[in-house]
Amino acid sequence: MTGGGPGIMEAANRGAREAGGKSVGCNIELPFEQEPNPYMDKWVTFKYFFVRKFLLMKYSYAYVVMPGGAGTMDELFETLTLIQTKKISDFPVVIMGKEYWLNLYELLEDFVKNKTISSEDMKLFILTDSVDEAMDHIEKNAVERYKLIKKKYNPLSFFGEKNGK
C-alpha cells in the first residue's frame, strides 16, 4: 500500500495484524514524521526513495494507492509505467478515493485524448471507493493467479525472519 501518510499506513498495518497476517513495512528516513508504527511486525528503513520503491514493487503482488502526495504519485506513475511497458505484468493496481483522485483521472483521460497514452492504459488500474471492489480485483488478479492462499511464504532474511517464522 502506498499513500496517505502515517495514519493510513498505520491503519493498514493494524488491519493486517488484526486479521492474523504479518505486517511488513518499508520505511524511509525523513527529517520529519516518518517513524515505524507500532503495528509493523518487521520493517526495513531506507535512506533513498528509489531503493524503497524498487523493493516495494519487487516483493508486492498488488498496489493499493490511498490519497497522498508527491511520493504517492511517484510510486503510482512508476508502477503504471512498468506495467504499460510490459516490464512487469499481471500486477493489480487499485486507486482508492474517487473524489480525491478525480483530477488525476481527468488528466489521464486528457492524455488519451492527446494520444500520449493508449486508451488501454486506462485499464491498468481501477479507481474505486469500494473496499469490496478493491478486494475482488486483488483476489482475481493476484490471489487466484499466484495461489497466495495456498502458498507458504518464504521470508526474506533482510526482514529478519528466520526459518519461516
N, C-alpha and C positions, 0 to 999 in steps of 0.2 A: 504494500500500500504506500502511496506517496501523497503528499499534500496535507494541508490542514493544520500544520503546526503541531506543537506538543500535545495539546488537548485531544485532538482526533487520533493521533498516533497512540497515545496512552489508552484511549478507549478501544482501539483495535487490538492492542497487546492484552488488555484486560479481558476482552471478549474471547480471544484465543485461549487464554489461560482458563477462564471460567468454563469454556466448552471442553476442557480436558486436553487441549493441544499444547504444544510448546510455542513459546513466543520468542522469536529470534529477531534482533534488531540490528540495523546498520546505522550507527550514529556518526555524526560529523562534528569535528572540532570547530566551534564558532566562538567569537568573543562574547557572545550573549546567548541566553535562553536555550541552549542545547545540551541537556543532561539526560543520561539514560533514565527512563521512567521506571517506577518500582514494579511494573508488570512484565518486564522482559526477563525471561529465564537466562538467556545468553545474549551478548551483544559484542560487536566489534566497533571500535571508533576509528574513523578515518580522518586524515588531515586534508585530503583532496577530494573534491566532489566527483571528479571523473572516475576515481577508483571505486567510490561508493556506488555510483551509478552503474558501473560495469558489473560489480558483484551483485547488486540488486537484480539486474537483468539476468545474469548467468544462472542464479540459483532460484529464480521465480518461475512459476507456471502460469501466472496471470498478474495483471496490474489492476488495482483499484485506485482510481485517482479521485481524491477529495478536493474540495475548494482549497486553493493555495496560491502561492505567489510565483516569483520568477524561477525558483528552483523546481517547483512542481511543473511549470511549463517546459523547462529544460528537459526534465526526465520524460515527460509526456511526448514531446516532439522527437527526442532521440529514439524513443521506443517506436513511435509511429514510422519514423524514417527507416529504422531497421526492418520493420515488417514490410513496409512499402517496397523496399529494395531487395526483399527476399533474403536478407542476411539472417533473419530468424523467421520461423513460421509457426502456425498454429498457436499463437500466443494471444489469448483474450485480453482486451483492454476494456475496462468499464470506467466510464467517467460519471461520477455521482454529482448531481446538483444541476438540473436543467436550467434553472433561473440564473445561477451563478455563472455557468459556462455558456450562456446564450450568445454573448458577443463573440466568443471563440468559435462557436458553431457557425455563426453567420459569416465570420471571416473565412472559415474553411469552405463554406458554400461559395463565397466570392472567389476563392482560389479555383474552385471547379469551374465557375463561370468564365474565369480568365484563362482557363486551361493550364494553370500552373500545377495542378494535381488532377488526377483522374476521378471521375465520379465513383469508381470502385474503391478509392481510398477512403471514402466516407463509410465504407463497410468494415474498416479496420478496427472499429470501436463501437460501443453502444453508449449512448447518453441517456441516463435514466435518473429517476428519483426513487425507484422501486428496489428495495433490498431483495425481494423475491426475484425480480427480473435479473438483477445482477448475479444472484446465486445460481439461477437457472443457466445463464450464459457461461459462467465459470464452470459449472458442473458439466455442461455439454461440451465445452471446448477445452477443458483441461482435466477435470477429474475423470471423466469417462475415457478420454483419449489416452491419458497417461496411466490409467488404472491406479490413481493415487490412493484410493481407499484400501486396496488390497496390498499395495506396495509398502514394504517396510523401509523406512528412510534410513540411509546410512549416513550418519552425521559427519560433518567435516571437522578435522582436527583444529582448524584455526578458530572455530567457535568454542573450543574447549571440551566438547563431548568426548567420551571415551567408551569403547565397547558398546556403542549403540544406546547408551543411557544418557 
